[in-house]
Amino acid sequence: MAIKLHCNACGKKIEAPDSAGGKWGKCPACHTKLYVPLPPTEDDELKLAPIDETEEQKKKQLMQETFRLTQHILEEKGAPEAPGTVGPVPEINKEMLTNHIIRYLRQMANGDLDTAQRTADLIVPHRRKASTILEQLTKSYPPDPELEDIPPQVLSGLIRNLRTRIS
């Protein structure tokens, strides 16, 4: 009995002798190297178990109940407006937000990632204002005195990363 398989590259049907099973060969059509599986044995066959309709119905009901409860909980709590915040976002002035952004960039440049994460959490809820400030920082030369020792390429990359984070 021959081993029947399909080439992964060209899709041609191939018949190989049983002796080729478990070895590598080449497709006669496209010459791609392929593995010839071992010939099937009677032990390899598995018979399908019948589907228990009552169990399938129970699974479906549980999934519906889970969905309903999840929706109820979400409606009850209300989804937060921004990641890391609960409830309305407090208003912040432009100067304070600019200070947060400069502090974040300085912390990232110094490798103080944990503190930078906490500072970013203060910036993220104010996406629109922060985007405007980042645009101004990108165009300003020389940069803010607090950031002037950071190489321009590094500073540009940090600003780009913060933009990605808040979008």
TORTORTOR-652549 format. One record per residue (C-alpha): residue number from 1; residue in one letter; x, y, z. Coordinates in steps of 0.05 Angstrom, whole numbers, padded with zeros to 5 digits. Example, Ala and Ser with C-alpha at 12.3 -4.5 7.8 and 13.67 -1.06 7.14 Angstrom:
! residues 2
(1,a,(00246,-00090,00156))
(2,s,(00273,-00021,00143))
//
This chain:
! residues 167
(1,m,(00000,00000,00000))
(2,a,(00029,00068,-00020))
(3,i,(00033,00130,00025))
(4,k,(-00008,00187,-00003))
(5,l,(00010,00259,00013))
(6,h,(00008,00329,-00017))
(7,c,(00068,00374,-00030))
(8,n,(00067,00434,00016))
(9,a,(00097,00479,-00038))
(10,c,(00059,00462,-00102))
(11,g,(00000,00422,-00074))
(12,k,(00010,00363,-00121))
(13,k,(-00014,00295,-00097))
(14,i,(00044,00247,-00087))
(15,e,(00045,00172,-00076))
(16,a,(00107,00144,-00042))
(17,p,(00124,00071,-00027))
(18,d,(00117,00047,00045))
(19,s,(00192,00041,00049))
(20,a,(00199,00117,00041))
(21,g,(00158,00129,00105))
(22,g,(00193,00169,00158))
(23,k,(00245,00196,00109))
(24,w,(00257,00259,00069))
(25,g,(00246,00262,-00006))
(26,k,(00235,00311,-00063))
(27,c,(00170,00329,-00096))
(28,p,(00173,00302,-00167))
(29,a,(00137,00365,-00193))
(30,c,(00173,00423,-00159))
(31,h,(00233,00388,-00126))
(32,t,(00217,00417,-00057))
(33,k,(00245,00377,00000))
(34,l,(00189,00344,00039))
(35,y,(00179,00294,00095))
(36,v,(00143,00229,00078))
(37,p,(00102,00208,00139))
(38,l,(00103,00137,00164))
(39,p,(00049,00093,00133))
(40,p,(-00016,00093,00172))
(41,t,(-00030,00033,00217))
(42,e,(-00096,00008,00242))
(43,d,(-00077,00032,00312))
(44,d,(-00075,00104,00286))
(45,e,(-00149,00105,00271))
(46,l,(-00194,00135,00324))
(47,k,(-00268,00130,00322))
(48,l,(-00308,00193,00336))
(49,a,(-00346,00194,00401))
(50,p,(-00418,00215,00394))
(51,i,(-00435,00286,00414))
(52,d,(-00476,00292,00476))
(53,e,(-00530,00342,00457))
(54,t,(-00550,00357,00529))
(55,e,(-00479,00374,00547))
(56,e,(-00473,00419,00486))
(57,q,(-00537,00454,00506))
(58,k,(-00511,00464,00577))
(59,k,(-00447,00495,00550))
(60,k,(-00487,00542,00507))
(61,q,(-00531,00563,00565))
(62,l,(-00471,00575,00610))
(63,m,(-00438,00618,00557))
(64,q,(-00501,00659,00549))
(65,e,(-00507,00668,00624))
(66,t,(-00434,00689,00628))
(67,f,(-00444,00740,00574))
(68,r,(-00507,00767,00606))
(69,l,(-00472,00774,00675))
(70,t,(-00412,00807,00644))
(71,q,(-00456,00858,00608))
(72,h,(-00494,00871,00673))
(73,i,(-00430,00882,00712))
(74,l,(-00402,00929,00659))
(75,e,(-00466,00969,00657))
(76,e,(-00468,00972,00733))
(77,k,(-00397,00996,00741))
(78,g,(-00390,01038,00678))
(79,a,(-00329,01031,00635))
(80,p,(-00270,01076,00655))
(81,e,(-00256,01134,00608))
(82,a,(-00182,01121,00603))
(83,p,(-00135,01064,00624))
(84,g,(-00115,01070,00697))
(85,t,(-00171,01118,00714))
(86,v,(-00238,01109,00747))
(87,g,(-00292,01161,00739))
(88,p,(-00284,01230,00709))
(89,v,(-00214,01255,00693))
(90,p,(-00195,01317,00735))
(91,e,(-00179,01379,00695))
(92,i,(-00106,01399,00688))
(93,n,(-00075,01463,00662))
(94,k,(-00026,01465,00604))
(95,e,(00034,01484,00647))
(96,m,(00023,01426,00695))
(97,l,(00014,01377,00637))
(98,t,(00077,01404,00604))
(99,n,(00115,01392,00668))
(100,h,(00090,01320,00671))
(101,i,(00111,01308,00599))
(102,i,(00181,01338,00610))
(103,r,(00188,01298,00675))
(104,y,(00167,01234,00637))
(105,l,(00218,01246,00581))
(106,r,(00273,01260,00632))
(107,q,(00256,01197,00672))
(108,m,(00256,01155,00608))
(109,a,(00323,01184,00587))
(110,n,(00352,01168,00656))
(111,g,(00324,01097,00653))
(112,d,(00277,01107,00712))
(113,l,(00222,01065,00680))
(114,d,(00178,01052,00741))
(115,t,(00173,01126,00758))
(116,a,(00163,01143,00684))
(117,q,(00105,01093,00682))
(118,r,(00071,01129,00740))
(119,t,(00082,01196,00706))
(120,a,(00054,01170,00640))
(121,d,(-00009,01148,00678))
(122,l,(-00019,01222,00696))
(123,i,(-00010,01243,00623))
(124,v,(-00053,01190,00587))
(125,p,(-00122,01216,00609))
(126,h,(-00106,01283,00576))
(127,r,(-00091,01256,00507))
(128,r,(-00112,01316,00465))
(129,k,(-00075,01368,00506))
(130,a,(-00014,01323,00511))
(131,s,(-00012,01313,00436))
(132,t,(-00012,01388,00425))
(133,i,(00044,01397,00476))
(134,l,(00085,01341,00445))
(135,e,(00077,01373,00376))
(136,q,(00104,01438,00405))
(137,l,(00162,01402,00438))
(138,t,(00180,01369,00373))
(139,k,(00183,01436,00336))
(140,s,(00219,01475,00390))
(141,y,(00294,01486,00383))
(142,p,(00331,01489,00427))
(143,p,(00291,01440,00469))
(144,d,(00268,01455,00540))
(145,p,(00329,01468,00585))
(146,e,(00311,01407,00626))
(147,l,(00319,01363,00563))
(148,e,(00376,01397,00526))
(149,d,(00429,01345,00548))
(150,i,(00389,01289,00515))
(151,p,(00413,01275,00444))
(152,p,(00362,01300,00393))
(153,q,(00351,01230,00362))
(154,v,(00338,01200,00431))
(155,l,(00291,01256,00451))
(156,s,(00254,01249,00385))
(157,g,(00246,01174,00397))
(158,l,(00221,01185,00469))
(159,i,(00170,01236,00444))
(160,r,(00148,01187,00389))
(161,n,(00139,01131,00441))
(162,l,(00098,01176,00486))
(163,r,(00054,01196,00427))
(164,t,(00043,01123,00412))
(165,r,(00027,01109,00485))
(166,i,(-00026,01164,00490))
(167,s,(-00060,01149,00423))
//
